[in-house]
Every structure is written in C-alpha cells, then in structure tokens.
C-alpha cells in the first residue's frame, strides 16, 4: 500500500505496476498528481492548473494491479498493520508513506490568512487572484500611498520557490501588465524578497546566490537578507521594528512534514521528519517505508537529504524495489542518491544551475531548466500544452491564464 | 460607457475602439470575457478555464481610448446620466447596458445548492468537481443502491446547454472513465435530461429535435419530455409524484435578466427583459441602449429575438454604431438581425445545425460546429490551445482537465 500520489508515491507505484501477484492500493486525498516545481507558474498566471496536474487514475489505467483510492488517511496502526482512511480500516502487508509536507508558519498559524503558502492548486489560484486583484484595485486607487501599498508584493523565504515567485512577479510588474494598466507605472510597483538567513538560495554556491540577487535586481526585485519576519497582518509585514506596508504577502519559508509522523512512534528530527534506516524503512517496522519530504536520511553524517523532487522520485523507486526484494526473500539494499543537481529560474530568460562542480547561470541555464522541466512533466499532452503556453508567453510577454476567479463558487452565484 | 464585457458589450467597445475623440469606459465585474458557448466543456473536464476566457484588458491593450474597469454596477440614474459602481458615481454621455442574464429557478432559489446552473467559470469547475467526485465515491461504494444514485446525473432543461451537457456527460460515462474506474460499469450510470416542454431543442425543427433524442440515446442519455420539476433536493429530483434519486443535478432551465432592469423605469416583458425601441435604445432615454439577454426586441411581431451569442454580438455593434451616428448628428438606424443559424453538439462527433431552410446533423454538423466555435474563440492563443485540447480528447477519449479542486482554497490549506 502506498499513501500519497506525489513524486515519491507515484514513482513507487510505477515500479510495482504490472508486477504479477502484487496488489497495490495507492491512496491520495486528491485525484491528481501535481507537478509541484511549476506551481509558481500557476500562481503567476503563466500556466493553467490542468497543465501541471494529471489524474492519478489516468496514469495507472493500464496497470490493473494498481488500485487508486481517493481518501484521507488519518490513522496508522503499525503493529496491527492497518491504516484508517475516511473512517474505514484497511490492512496492508507493506506500507510506503509518501505524504509530503505542508507550510510551516513557525507556530504562527494566524499568519496564513494574510500570507498563503504555495503547496496546492487552490493556493496557487488564490495567489494569482490576489496579485491580479491588487493591480485592478491599484488602477482605480486615487490615493498614492494606498496605490503603492497595493503594488507592493512581499515574498517571505529565499529558497527556490521564493526566488522563482519573486522573479515571475517582478516580470509581471515590469512587462506583462504594463500595457494593460494605464494608471499604474512599472516603477510604482515593488517586489521584495525576504530571507532570514545570510543569503538567498542557501543550497546553491555563494557565487550563484550572488548571481541570483543580480538577476532579480534587473527585474526590480529587492532582496533583503538577514531579515526575520516577526509579524504578518493584512496590511503588511513586520521585521522587528521595521514595517513594510504591502497588501499581498506570499509565504515560501519553511515546511513541516505530514502530521501522520506523530503516529509512527519513531524518532523524528527537529523539524518533525522521521529518521529512517539506510534502506528507507522504519527501524522498528521493516515493512514500513517513509520517503520524500516526510523522511530524514543522512548519507553524509550531519547532512540530511533535501526536500527536492529528485530525492522523492529516487526514494520512491528504491522503496518499491526493496519491497520486491523482501517479497522474494532477499536482503534490502541501502538507498543511494544520485545528485543530478539543482536549478532555480529567475524570470523568463535566466536561471541558476548547480550540479556537483558544474555551475552556470543566465540564458543557457534557463534553457536547460526549460528542457528538464518539460521532460519531467508527466504525460505527453501536458508537455505540448506547457510548451505552447511558454512559447506564447515568451514571444508576446503575455500571460495566458490571467483570470481572477472567485475563491469559492458561492460568491458569484446569486449575483445577476 | 459600456456595462458588461460579454459578447454584446465587448463588440460594442470594439466598434468604438480607436475612434478619435471618443472615450469609452468598459465596466465588468470580472476581469475576463467568457466564451459562454463552451462553458459546458469546462464543466465536463474537456477544457481549462483559461481556454475559454480572455482578460478584457488584453483585448483592448492597443486601444488607448478604451478604459477597462473591474467594478460591480449596482445603481442607475438615467435622468442624471449617472451610474453607481462600487459606491462611486460616474457620469456618462451615452450608455450601453449589456449585463446579460443569470439562471432562474422559477422562484425556488433554494434549489440552487443542489443543482448549480452553468453561467460562470466557478459554476463550471464546481459542476466538474461534483461529476468527478461522484465517480470517486461510486468506486468506493459497496451498497448497490447508493452506487446507482451516485452514478445518476440529471440535467434539467432541454435547450442547447442542457443537450450539450447531457451529451458530454453521457460520453464521459460511456468512454472516458471506463478504464479508470474498476468498480464502476458504464451500464450502472444513468444520464437523464428533463424538459418541461413537448420536445428538446424547441428552437430547432421537429426533425432535428428527434435526431438529437436519437443521438443522445446512443450515448445512453434518457430524455424525458413533458416533465416538470416540482422539487430538487440533495438526494434527487421530484417530477410531481415521481422521484428520481440522483446525487448530481445540473440546472439548465430558464434565465432571468440582470436585476438592473428594475431600475430602468421602462416596460419589461414577462421574463423581465426590457422592451427596447427598434434602434435598441430605451423609448424614454435615447442615449441609453440595452442589448443582448437583457433586452426584448421583436422583429417579427410576437417573436422576441432569442438569448444567443450572435444576437448579442450584432446588437453590440449596432448600438455602438448608432451612438456614433448620434454623435455625428445623424439619425439612428433600426436593428436588423442576420440569422446565421443555430447549432448544438451532441457528444464528440454529432451535432444538429439549422440555418434558415438548411438543416443537417451528424458528423458534418459537428465539424461545422467545431470550426465555427474555434473561429469565434477570441485570441490566437486560445484557438491553438482549444484545438489541441480537442484533438487530444478526440484521439484518445481522454479528458485533459479532470481535476477535482476544492470549492474554496481554505478547505485544504491547514491539512498536511
């Protein structure tokens, strides 16, 4: 049984697909697999939700041994080998937990309303709505100060997601919306990227961090490092004594793993990830594997594997293969990570890329980023659609999915 | 000033675009123009919202005399030549009202929760969510009766929208989802189209009505004519003494025009549409034009023009040209409707088409429908995307936009 249809769970199920005499139940709360690395493009109106999401059933329609279930798993009983989903108990022989992570507000859940995170499609369309609505309101606003506040966008967190969001919003402010809004001048807009640590993209080299700051600067993004957010309200962000007025704040700082971890009875690291054995199973339960953002594994002592898609993908495959080994009565093997490098894109023609000793930036890095992401997008159809959406955006500076939809269907239904 | 960015208002503004010394304010509650005739494709997971919606600002970005405003018009004062939008009063010289219509539940507003209409993108994605969720729940349901209720889809209203929805849902039930749901058999699913009148598609010839019933039957759709809905609940539909159990009900019966009509002080017809002069202006206010679904005009006595896109488009252009005539000190001209015919598609390779004495059906009608709709979809980008989406669906029987998104972004945000 596999819980979670993200990169980890999906790739585990793919290894097990069409294996004779193995029955797999794949459970997810959503009916689709989400290509998380491009979620920021939905939030910034470059892509539509359906471009980066694929129905899980469709992926496994030719694998009769994979049973897909739409359900919310809320209970685990590892000694009885049972899980609880939507109130029903289901037994398993082997279990792969790949439930991922959600945003962490460091104990300040009340900040969420004013600064949504970017983990789900709903959050992405909500952020898109807020950005576009801010422009619409700024266009009508006569008061200069209110106008500036409407045109200030703050992104908290200088990791890849924060950098990519800031770049895309900087570009929207600079180019995309310039012609459409007559009462808004690009220089009235501010995009501020806030990072608590000493530099953005801390997992990249210092050289690439500096390069990213430069590239962001060209798109008008101000980068503030060593700045810790102390409060977020609907009117702006507090950094200690300093207040930055802004109507739109997006949270891209820190994640916490699935709350199911608390039910495992296993040791967790300081951020709540389960510490797994070298073969990805739980030390006390060799039939339970925990992978991806939910797990903590150190291949180099003191250095846990990062919460990236390639880690989850490789761990999903490895966990599935270890289960096949166990079924065949063989020994499991320790997980080894093939580091293919990491990338972050900055606006529509720059990126930073690091793969071991190799690092480069600029247009070539951006092209590489583009090819890799299109390649990994699941499904032939999505690849064509996304490529066309991008070609269109690139050639015209237009964003194709600039729709302000209501945040729920009730808001508009009774109006005429 | 033009109120409404639908087919009528948009085409009025296009005529006035780049006309020297004319300043146009185009007001809409939404930031996009919606291609309503294809909304049923979003509701049935064939297209994404962005495929059929275009930001209004983008359409007029090269027309500096058109000012686009996102606002809700809630007051009219025709004698003072003012409108009230978002609490502010705005003056006009000439006014075009093109606010369209919403669904009418014939005085039973309480039916809406159980049977959403199909006028907005939010409603379309809500209907998509309900259809796909019904399948997911049916897949898990052990009780045969509950399963049948989950797999019963009722569409109320046998006009073009109802027929197109029923055909698309019939096709989903027959082909698209067959392989993905292992515990659901196509013959467990029922799609029922309910029409109060004597035949479906009453605006078409009797021959084409009969043909549509036949084509729908091939897709497994049951057509019930002379059946008046007397109650709708979350468990089904009452037709007098008869109860049809169904978890998914969609409302496609009857519309009522914008509530602004009540403020015009003009005569209205029985369904609330304003009776306009032959030149589309109001009899008491020659500087106010009312067009599209909001207006009642009889070119043949006793026969009002129908609420169709071509009527709204032609009226929008005509009203704008009459205003240009008035500004030039010339006489306005009476509106004349060029009837290019009407079409309704049934599933993925049949349609009915009627243009004056010409009428045909089947695959040729469907091809014509396809070409006409792609041609009219605004924007080069949308045309390519929609064509690809359709080509994909046609070749593979897959639907590309099969996402169950939450009905508001809050539902999922605090879950892990």
Contacts between the chains, C-beta under 8 A, distances in Angstrom:
chain1	res1	chain2	res2	distance
A	29	B	412	7.8
A	29	B	415	7.2
A	30	B	404	6.8
A	31	B	132	6.4
A	31	B	136	6.2
A	31	B	402	7.2
A	31	B	403	7.1
A	31	B	404	4.6
A	32	B	402	7.5
A	32	B	403	5.3
A	32	B	404	7.4
A	48	B	48	4.2
A	48	B	49	6.9
A	48	B	50	4.5
A	48	B	51	7.5
A	49	B	48	6.9
A	49	B	401	8.0
A	49	B	403	5.9
A	49	B	405	6.7
A	50	B	48	4.5
A	50	B	400	5.8
A	50	B	401	4.0
A	50	B	402	8.0
A	50	B	403	6.0
A	51	B	48	7.5
A	53	B	403	5.3
A	55	B	180	7.2
A	55	B	402	4.5
A	55	B	403	7.3
A	57	B	180	3.7
A	57	B	181	7.1
A	58	B	180	6.1
A	58	B	398	6.6
A	58	B	402	7.2
A	61	B	179	4.4
A	61	B	180	5.1
A	62	B	179	7.8
A	64	B	182	7.6
A	67	B	182	6.9
A	68	B	180	7.8
A	69	B	139	7.7
A	69	B	140	6.8
A	70	B	133	8.0
A	70	B	136	4.2
A	70	B	139	7.8
A	70	B	140	7.7
A	70	B	404	7.7
A	71	B	140	7.5
A	72	B	415	7.8
A	86	B	140	7.9
A	99	B	416	7.0
A	100	B	416	8.0
A	101	B	416	7.4
A	102	B	414	8.0
A	102	B	415	7.1
A	102	B	416	4.7
A	109	B	414	7.5
A	112	B	413	6.5
A	112	B	414	7.5
A	116	B	409	7.2
A	116	B	413	7.0
A	117	B	413	7.6
A	120	B	406	8.0
A	120	B	409	7.6
A	120	B	412	5.3
A	120	B	413	7.2
A	121	B	403	7.1
A	121	B	405	5.6
A	122	B	405	5.9
A	122	B	406	5.0
A	122	B	408	7.3
A	122	B	409	3.8
A	122	B	411	7.3
A	122	B	412	5.7
A	122	B	413	7.4
A	123	B	409	5.8
A	123	B	412	7.9
A	123	B	413	6.5
A	125	B	405	7.8
A	125	B	409	7.1
A	126	B	409	4.1
A	132	B	31	6.4
A	133	B	70	8.0
A	136	B	31	6.3
A	136	B	70	4.2
A	139	B	69	7.7
A	139	B	70	7.8
A	140	B	69	6.8
A	140	B	70	7.8
A	140	B	71	7.5
A	140	B	86	7.9
A	179	B	61	4.4
A	179	B	62	7.8
A	180	B	55	7.2
A	180	B	57	3.7
A	180	B	58	6.1
A	180	B	61	5.1
A	180	B	68	7.8
A	181	B	57	7.1
A	182	B	64	7.6
A	182	B	67	6.8
A	256	B	416	7.5
A	257	B	416	7.4
A	258	B	416	4.5
A	259	B	416	4.5
A	260	B	416	7.4
A	381	B	392	5.1
A	381	B	398	7.4
A	381	B	400	5.7
A	384	B	388	6.4
A	385	B	385	6.9
A	385	B	388	6.7
A	385	B	389	7.7
A	385	B	400	7.7
A	388	B	384	6.4
A	388	B	385	6.7
A	388	B	388	7.2
A	389	B	385	7.7
A	392	B	381	5.1
A	398	B	58	6.6
A	398	B	381	7.5
A	400	B	50	5.8
A	400	B	381	5.8
A	400	B	385	7.7
A	401	B	49	7.9
A	401	B	50	4.0
A	402	B	31	7.2
A	402	B	32	7.5
A	402	B	55	4.5
A	402	B	58	7.2
A	403	B	31	7.1
A	403	B	32	5.3
A	403	B	49	5.9
A	403	B	50	6.0
A	403	B	53	5.3
A	403	B	55	7.3
A	403	B	121	7.0
A	404	B	30	6.8
A	404	B	31	4.6
A	404	B	32	7.4
A	404	B	70	7.7
A	405	B	49	6.7
A	405	B	121	5.6
A	405	B	122	5.9
A	405	B	125	7.8
A	406	B	122	5.1
A	407	B	408	5.2
A	407	B	409	5.6
A	407	B	410	7.9
A	408	B	122	7.3
A	408	B	407	5.2
A	408	B	408	3.3
A	408	B	409	7.9
A	409	B	116	7.3
A	409	B	120	7.6
A	409	B	122	3.8
A	409	B	123	5.9
A	409	B	125	7.1
A	409	B	126	4.2
A	409	B	407	5.6
A	409	B	408	7.9
A	410	B	407	7.9
A	411	B	122	7.4
A	412	B	29	7.9
A	412	B	120	5.3
A	412	B	122	5.7
A	412	B	123	8.0
A	413	B	112	6.5
A	413	B	116	7.1
A	413	B	117	7.6
A	413	B	120	7.3
A	413	B	122	7.4
A	413	B	123	6.5
A	414	B	109	7.5
A	414	B	112	7.6
A	415	B	29	7.2
A	415	B	72	7.7
A	415	B	102	7.1
A	416	B	99	7.0
A	416	B	101	7.5
A	416	B	102	4.7
A	416	B	256	7.5
A	416	B	257	7.5
A	416	B	258	4.5
A	416	B	259	4.5
A	416	B	260	7.4
